[in-house]
Amino acid sequence: MEPSDQILLHILEKIVKDIRNKGCKAKTYQIEPRCWMISNKKLKRTVAFGWVPNTNDKRLRRMIGAFEIKLPKLHWATAEGFTHNEMIDKDLGVFKMVEISEIADILCP
């Protein structure tokens, strides 16, 4: 396992622990080798965590980060036929970059 993968797993474990400590239930789904979805179905809130596009530094194409996914906007954009790249490029408000330290608070307010 690469060191970057170990770091990702360590951060993910901390996020899950923080969520549990807040008394919430959230499910974690691995959607790509280095990307997870963490979802609180009761509150209908979802965050994607892992390697994400780095929009601040063109030299670093990816970084460890998180996006809150606005589900109503995602459903609308999908129904309208937008691709995920178009949702990001056109800034449709589907994805909102968040600090990793805020994930537990987003999913368990």
C-alpha positions as a printed Julia matrix, in Angstrom:
109×3 Matrix{Float64}:
   0.0    0.0     0.0
   1.36   3.4    -0.98
   1.97   6.04    1.73
  -0.69   8.31    0.2
  -3.24   5.48    0.47
  -2.32   4.96    4.13
  -2.84   8.67    4.79
  -6.26   8.58    3.09
  -7.36   5.57    5.15
  -6.13   7.17    8.37
  -8.08  10.37    7.64
 -11.18   8.37    6.7
 -10.98   6.43    9.99
 -10.76   9.71   11.91
 -13.8   11.13   10.05
 -15.86   8.0    10.8
 -14.78   8.14   14.47
 -15.76  11.82   14.7
 -19.18  11.03   13.23
 -19.72   8.21   15.73
 -18.61  10.45   18.61
 -21.32  12.94   17.58
 -23.89  10.15   17.91
 -24.77  10.01   14.21
 -25.05   7.14   11.79
 -23.45   7.54    8.42
 -22.6    4.99    5.77
 -19.34   4.95    3.89
 -19.13   3.72    0.31
 -15.91   3.32   -1.63
 -16.75   4.55   -5.14
 -13.23   4.56   -6.59
  -9.91   3.19   -5.31
  -9.14   6.53   -3.67
 -12.56   8.1    -3.21
 -15.4    7.51   -0.74
 -18.93   8.77   -0.27
 -20.04   9.33    3.3
 -23.78   9.68    3.64
 -26.29  10.43    6.39
 -29.49   9.17    4.78
 -31.67  10.48    7.62
 -30.56  14.06    6.93
 -30.1   13.46    3.17
 -26.55  14.77    3.27
 -23.59  13.35    1.39
 -19.9   14.2     1.23
 -17.32  12.85   -1.2
 -13.84  12.41    0.3
 -10.53  11.41   -1.25
  -8.44  12.57   -4.17
 -10.28  15.53   -5.69
  -9.45  17.98   -8.49
  -7.26  20.83   -7.27
  -8.78  24.02   -8.64
  -6.26  26.31   -6.91
  -2.97  25.0    -8.27
  -2.73  23.86  -11.88
   0.61  22.11  -11.21
  -1.02  19.87   -8.59
  -3.87  18.26  -10.46
  -5.27  16.42   -7.43
  -5.27  16.79   -3.67
  -6.85  15.17   -0.65
 -10.12  16.98   -0.08
 -13.87  16.82    0.26
 -16.98  18.05   -1.51
 -20.47  18.29   -0.11
 -22.9   17.05   -2.72
 -26.14  19.02   -2.92
 -28.48  16.14   -3.75
 -31.49  18.14   -5.05
 -29.19  20.02   -7.44
 -27.49  16.77   -8.46
 -30.86  15.19   -9.28
 -31.88  18.26  -11.28
 -28.59  18.44  -13.2
 -28.67  14.73  -13.94
 -32.27  14.96  -15.18
 -31.21  17.86  -17.44
 -28.48  15.67  -18.93
 -25.39  17.39  -17.5
 -22.27  15.24  -17.08
 -20.3   15.39  -13.83
 -17.57  17.4   -15.55
 -20.16  19.89  -16.86
 -21.64  20.2   -13.36
 -18.21  21.22  -12.1
 -17.16  23.36  -15.09
 -20.46  25.28  -15.25
 -20.53  25.69  -11.43
 -24.14  24.56  -11.07
 -23.87  24.49   -7.29
 -23.97  20.71   -7.15
 -20.59  20.32   -5.47
 -19.31  22.55   -2.67
 -15.71  22.14   -1.54
 -15.48  21.77    2.25
 -12.69  21.38    4.75
 -12.01  17.81    5.8
 -12.35  18.9     9.43
 -15.97  19.99    8.69
 -17.23  16.65    7.38
 -18.55  15.34   10.7
 -20.31  18.68   11.37
 -21.95  18.63    7.93
 -23.23  15.09    8.35
 -24.1   15.47   12.05
 -25.09  19.09   12.8
